[in-house]
Amino acid sequence: MRTVRYYQVDAFTKTKFQGNPAGVVPDADGLTDREMQQIAREMNNSETAFILSPDASDHDVRVRFFTPSTEVPSCGHATIAAHYVRAREKGLYNCTVVQKIGAGILPVEIQNQRADYKIIMTQGAIDFSELLPADVQESIIRACGLRKDQRDDRCPMQIVSTGHSKVMIGIRERSVLDKLDPDYLQLAAISRRTGCNGYFVFTFDSGSDDILTCGRMFAPAIGIPEDPVTGNANGPLGAYIVRHRLVSCDHEQFAFRGAQGQAMGRPGVVDVEVLVRDRQPHQVMVGGRAVIVFRTDIEI
């Protein structure tokens, strides 16, 4: 029998029971794939992060992410949670950690702020799909519980990825966003057709000078009906905003804050930064805070 440490962490917030909960196993060396999947299913967070020793000299740490039903290549909030736990356990100061994840080998910045931490992760390569066919767009609109006239006409419906793809769906009003009641079975069926598991519905109608966007993210095809606060949606959204020139930004950098989770009673905020080259998005970083809810031991 073996004992592993387990942390429950709320990410993209400093208030317990808000933001996005993630599981973190900081000493996952020796666990089998089956054991990691079993732990993720048992704890039933949208993602659980498993921290492992490096297997080559080009990175400092490996991290694997499991939903309750499958492994995924990248996860924003679970990355924030994992490196927050690691920084707390090791007492890290300001530094950069190179992590190996399914989406590649990428840096994570650890900022020590008054005996606490902010974590900033660099996301993977930016990828834009072609615009979705009209019939697929219509199916997604219906499955999300939307009408065509509720969409923001400036925002083409497109799959965007910075390591884990999402369909970007812009709408005009926050009140519509808060009342969405998607058909999860239909969204999962559409995912099988498009190969994209996540749907990020967002609006610029934030009602705040400090917050640019509000969003909701649905991914029933991978066992996540709705995710409270999603780095892998807000990050691609930043690239998408720059690509389609939806707001004015300078020639080198665009930064904003995206809110999510209000409709679920788990509000959180993602800090997004996009590096821009030749007026196109080049690299995306997402950052946030975290808070540990509890720690326990699991005997396997």
N, C-alpha and C positions, 0 to 999 in steps of 0.2 A: 504494500500500500504506500502511496505517495501523497504528500500534502502540498498543494499549491496555493499561493496567495491570490486573492481576488478582490478587486476594488470596484465599487459602483461609483461612477463619476458623472456629474452633470456638466456638460460642455456648452460653451458659448453663453455662459452666465456665471455670476458669483453668488447666486441665490439657490439654495437647495430646493429641489423639486421643480425647478424651472429649466429652461434650455433643453438640451438633448441628452438623455441618459445613455451611457456606454459602459460596458464591462471592460475591465483591464486585468489581464493576467501577466504580471511583470516577470515571471520566472517560468516561461513556457517551454524551455528546452526539455526535450524528452517526451513531450506529449505527442501522441499520434494525431493524424488528421481526424480520425473518428472521435477521439477524446475532446479535441478542440471544438468540433461540431456539436458534440453532446453538451459541453459546457455552455456554448452559445444558445443552444435550444432551451436548456434548462433555465438560464437566467433571462432569456426572452427579451433582451434589448434589441433594437434594430441592428446594431453591430456590437461585437465584442472583439477587442484587440488583444493579440497574443504577442508578447515581446520575446524575441529570441536572440541568441548570440549571433554575431556576424559569421558568414561562411566564406568571406573573401576580404582582401585588404582594402577594397574600394568603398566600404561603408562601415559605420560604427555599430549598427544595430539592425536587426530585421524585425518587421512587424507584419503579421497576417491578420486579416479581418474576416469574421464570419457573421453572417446574419443567422437567424434561427434555422434557416433551411439550406444555406449555401455559402461558399467562400466568395468574396468579392475582392477586386484588385486594389481598391483604394476606398478610404472613408475619411471625410473631413473631421467630423466631430470625434470619432474614435481616435484619430491621430492626435488631436488636441488633448484628449483624455489620457492617451497612452504616454505622451511625452510630459504631460503635467505630473503624472504619477512617477515617472522615471526621474524627473527633475527633483521632486520632493524627496524621493527615497535616497537619491545620491547627493542632495544638497548642492545642486549645480548653480553656478553663477552664469553671467551672460556668456553664451557660447552658441555654436552651430553644430548640430548633430546631423550626420548623414545617415539616412535610413534607406533600407532596401525593402520595397513593397511590391505588390503585383504590378503597379503602374510604372515602376522604374526605380532608379537610385536618385534620391532627391534630398535636398537639405531642409532641416527644420531649425528655426531660430528659437533659442530659449532666452527670454528676457526676464531677468530677476528684478521684480518691482516691489520694493518694500516688503521683503520676506515672502513674497508670493510670485507667481509666474504668469506671463502671457506667452502663448505659443503661436508661432507663425510658420505655417507650412508652405513650401513651394509645391505647386501641383504639377501634374504631368503635362505632356505636350498637348497643345490646343488643337482640336479637330472639329471642323464644321462639316455637317452633312449637306447634301443637296436639300432644297426645300422639300418637305413631305408632299406626296401627291394629294390632290384636292380631296379624293374620297377618304384617304387616311385622316387628313385634317378634320373633315366633317365627322368622322367616327370618334376622334379624340374629343372634339368639342361636345358631342352628345354624351360621351362617357364621363366627361368631367362635370356634367350638369350645367353646361353653358349654352348660350345662344350666340349665333354669329355676330349680332349687333353689340354684344358685350365685349368683344375682342378689341384690343388696341390695334388699329390698322397700321401703325408704324412698325409693328413687331411681327416679322415673318415667323411662321411655325417651323422650327428647325431643331435637329438634334445637335447638341454641342457637348464636347467632352474635354475634360482636363484629367482624364484617367478613369472616369466612370461616367458614361453618357447620360444626358437628360434631355427630354423634349422641352423646349422653351415655349411657353404659352403666355403671351402678354394680354392683359385685360385692362379695362379703363378704370374700374371703380373698386375701392377697398371693400365696400359693403357687399359687393358680389363675391369677392374672394372669401370673406368670412363665412358666407352662407353656402359655399359649395358642398354638394353631397354626391360624390362620384359613384359611378357604377364600377366597383372594383373588379368584378368578373370580366366586364368588357375591356377595362384598361389592361388587365392581364392578357386577354386574348389579343389585343392590339400589339402588346409587347412581343408576342411570339411572331407576329408578322414583321415588325420593324427591327427587332433585335435590340431595342432600347427599353430598359426596365423602369425608368423614372420619368415622371411628368412634373415639371416645375411650373406652376401657375403663379404669375407675379403681376404686380402693378406698381406704377410710379406714384399712385395716390396714397402716399404714406401718412399724410397729415402731420409731418414733422420736418423741421429744417435739418435735423441731425441724421435722419434716416432717408435714404433715397428710394428704397424699394421695400415692399412687403410681399411675402410669398408663402406658398404651401406646396409640399412635395409629396407625391403619391407613387408608391412602387409596389403594388400588390403582387406582381409576378415573382418577386423575391421575398415574399412574406412580410412586407412592410406596407400595410394599408396607407398610413400617413407617417411621415418622419417629421419630428418637431422642428429641428433647426439643422440645415444641411449644408456643410461646406462644399460638398461635391455638386451642389446646385447653384449656390451663390457665387462660387468661383467661376464656373462656365458662364454664368449670367454676366459677370464683369467683362469677359472676353466678347460676349455677344453684344453688349451695349456699345463697346468700342467699335466692333466690326460694322455695326449698322448705324453708328453715329447717332445714337438715341439721346445722348446728352453731350454738351460741349466738354472737351477735355484738352489738356495741353498735348504737346507732341511726344512726351516721354513717359508720362505717368498719369494714371487715372485711379483714384481711390474713392471708395464709398462704403457706407454701412448698410447692410441688408437685415431687416427684421423678419422673423419667422416664428411660428409656434403660438401666436396669440389665440387662434381659433381652438387650439387644443388645451389652453390653459397652461402652456409651458413656453412663455416668451423667451427669446434669446436674440442676440445680435452677432452677426458675422462681419468682421472687418475684411474688406476685399481690396487688393491692390493689383493693378494691371500695368505691366511695363509695355510701352508702346513703341514700335519701330515703323517708320514710314506709314503712320496713321493706322497701323494694324496691330492687334494684340499679339504680343510676343511671349509673355510669361505671366502667370497668375499666382498670387500668394493669398492665402486666407489665414486670418488670425483670430484668436479669442482667448477668453479666460476659462477657468474651470473651478469646480469645487468637489471635493470628495464627500460622498454621502455616507458610505460605510466601507469597512474592510473586513473580510472574513477569510477563513481557510476552507479549502475544499479537499476532501480526502478522495483519492482515486485508487 
